[in-house]
Amino acid sequence: MRSERDSMTSTPTVSIIFPAKNEGENVRKTLQSLYEVKTHVTFEAIVVDDASSDRCCEFLTDPASPYSAVTCVRTDGVGAANARNVGAEHAKGSYYVFCDAHVSFEDWWLDRLLRPILLKKTDAICPAIASTSNAKSIGYGMSLKPDLSVLWNKEQPSLFETPILPGGCLMMAADVFHAIGGFERGFRRWGHEDVEISIKLWLFGYRCSCEPSVTILHVFRKKQPYAISQTHVDYNLIRMAYSHFNVLRIKRCLKLLKHSDPTQVKQDVINHGALEQRQQYEALRKHNDSWFFSKFSIPF
């Protein structure tokens, strides 16, 4: 087993990025699990404290802390997607893992998650994710329902393709992350981060898979730490639609809005450069949205 000190001081192969927002003791518990489990992979841990008000990351500034070498970056409330992007800006590894700051790990999880990427069997990957409160409740990557809400996949016997990588834990090579431009930089606060980056990966010609032999435990909270309004979530949905979907699907997305004025949200998205981003993406992508929805038999 690689020592904690070696993992935090050697040149990392993997950068594990934890966005954190008012996590209480979760950050400490997550890091404790990370450094207790066995691995042969050299890694670094980066915590992005996105303007927490509960001092959940303050222990990382203590020189006497066993986690004092963990990189802790403070942001001013940039939101869930951009907190991940900020973490990537500080990463030194050749591969990135984005994890929620309320998870726990098993021995060799990192080695087994990295292996399919190294063998070029996939380009981005997630483990199975189980609930901390009910370890038998396990999801294996996600798909989408007709209203674009997420649906957990059922277990399969070996590595398999998944439409959506859960934001709770996903891995990809650093060069893949930068080739697609990272997480959506125009998103507000919270909502659709994992759906958007997964669709973008597929449309840009990359493969997303689930490794069912690896399981992490995840705290599923009833309340989000971000002060979220439905307007933020609706804005993110329509921005995703304008970035990746054809005209018909954009109209379908606008019809999904029940708590926001579709005309106002649409104009807001356009005013913030979604059409220009759409042109950039169309020049880079290998597939269109119809290919994606057809490939995974998603009726939207």
Secondary structure, 3 states (H helix, E strand, C coil): CCCHHHHHHCCCCEEEEEEECCCCCHHHHHHHHHHHCCCCCCEEEEEEEECCCCCCCHHHHCCCCCCCCCEEEEECCCCHHHHHHHHHHCCCCCEEEEECCCEECCCCHHHHHHHHHHCCCCCEEEEEEEECCEEEEEECCEEECCCCCEEECCCCCCCEECCECCCCEEEEEHHHHHHCCCCCCCCCCCCCHHHHHHHHHHHCCCCEEEEEEEEEEECCCCCCCCCCCHHHHHHHHHHHHHHHCCHHHHHHHHHHCCCCCHHHHHHHHHHCCHHHHHHHHHHHCCCCHHHHHHHCCCCC
